Amino acid sequence: MAPMALTGPLWGVVADRTDRKHLFIATTALVCSVSLIMAYVAHVGELVFGHIAIASLLAGVFWATDMPIRRRLIGDLSGNALAPAMSLDAATGNATRMLGPLLGGLTLQLMGIAGVFVFSFVCYTIVLLLVASVQLPQIKVLSKSTTSLFNDLAGGVRLVSGDVWLKLVLSVTIVFNIFGFAFTSMIPVLGARQLKLDPFWVGVLSSLEGLGAFIGAIMVALIARPEIHFKIYFRGVAVYLALVGVLAGLAINISNISLPFIACGAVLVGIGIAGACFSAMQSTLSYLAAPPAFRSRVLGVLTLCIGTAPIGFFCIGWVAEQLSAPIALCMTSLFGLAALAFVRFRYRLAGSIPPSSKDKS
């Protein structure tokens, strides 16, 4: 995830100055080539940690293009159906997030690590062909001669820093990624240590959060209206963090609960639904709040905010190691809710009563 913080805003500037379809094709071709090279290295038996680290870094660079390029393209294509389009995108992402680990594990077992990279290469090749076939509307890009790359980057940062509404939206994103998203790393720990599950059932437990996210994304696609976009976004994060605390309480009192797997699974589905409210509206609000000429740059800054997640992963892992996973979940829930309340209070004091997305568009 490091490249998201390091390169996200830069990708936003490049995307505003370049044909986004061609840029998407080029970055997809890059990660496709990485998968092919890794498959060859694994096949000849030369694969070492350094190769995996480099491949992960390059994959992270590709991942950093998701907001400023791919989701910007979704916004450009969606017309007046932006929220449903972003929600359906979140739904497909969550559905494949459930399917991916299953297919990855099966491929690893049947074909070894080389087969995993071959499978990755095939998937990215299909993506490459699909993107090349998409017909996009003519979208004006910034003239390369107007300003320097650095000035465009600085302009995007100034826009965000001067817009209270955008700062509110991005501050909520930071709270979610530091305090909320990191909880997912504790699901296997809870399954193995608290629930005493075998690896298969740990995998099933982990997939339930993705199942909830898929359900939630479909629900958001059906009910989202401009006047409630921010409510869905903010309350989704609040419910998400509160349910992480409920999960912590269940884990602490696991011996006193009948059917603990079902109880924890139900909470994970609820967490997934709340998370889908956040993820779908995150892109929608950022897109609508930015002037058209700055949208890729704003989405690049959004990528930078998402890139704060490793802070949360490190902290929750350290607390779980020093104390326990349930205590770590309890702390991240409480601190996250406190941070969310502070953000909302701060911008309310600044006079930022959030307008509807319709007003900002």
Beta strands, then each sheet from edge to edge (+ up, - down):
end
